[in-house]
Amino acid sequence: MNRTLRVEKVGVDTLHLDPNNARKHGARNLSAIKGSLLEFGQIKPIVVRNDIVIAGNGTLTAARMLGWEMVDITRADHLSHTQAMAYALADNKTSELAEWDDEILRASLDALLNDGFAVEDIGFDIDDIPGLGYAMPEVELDDKEGKESAESKFILTVHLGDKLELDDLKTELSS
């Protein structure tokens, strides 16, 4: 079934969260959605059936938290109750089944970090991503400053893959 997607702008107060939504949105998730909305705006519409959200409950919640009065939606009123329930589950499950390409993810996050983008605002915790390194910008030191003042200007951040690597590093540094 190929339907034309129509997007419309509606008031957030006209929409209702799905009381049977199987996907829960915790504080970290809502913070990431809010960060994305603030950075990029709403790029994809919320999917509703009879003004009940079937895809985008987190987006609607975050938009309300941000004080937004309007959001973009697309209507799926042609779906039966059973189809809407199945679509809601499929929308969440299909994204969950996707996998990351770790090499591309690390390269992308490194590029964003080096450009000064706060990846934490969109839900990434760089401490959870093994091998991710932040390249510190090069700094030229004035010879007059001396060694002690130069050392006091640097913070070393080390990203390790797991606790074993941390234990190895501690052992190495203490010897």
Secondary structure as GFF3:
##gff-version 3
##sequence-region A 1 175
A	DSSP	beta_strand	7	11	.	.	.	ID=ss1
A	DSSP	three_ten_helix	12	14	.	.	.	ID=ss2
A	DSSP	alpha_helix	27	40	.	.	.	ID=ss3
A	DSSP	beta_strand	46	49	.	.	.	ID=ss4
A	DSSP	beta_strand	52	55	.	.	.	ID=ss5
A	DSSP	alpha_helix	57	65	.	.	.	ID=ss6
A	DSSP	beta_strand	70	75	.	.	.	ID=ss7
A	DSSP	alpha_helix	81	97	.	.	.	ID=ss8
A	DSSP	alpha_helix	102	114	.	.	.	ID=ss9
A	DSSP	three_ten_helix	119	122	.	.	.	ID=ss10
A	DSSP	three_ten_helix	126	128	.	.	.	ID=ss11
A	DSSP	three_ten_helix	143	145	.	.	.	ID=ss12
A	DSSP	alpha_helix	146	151	.	.	.	ID=ss13
A	DSSP	alpha_helix	163	174	.	.	.	ID=ss14
###
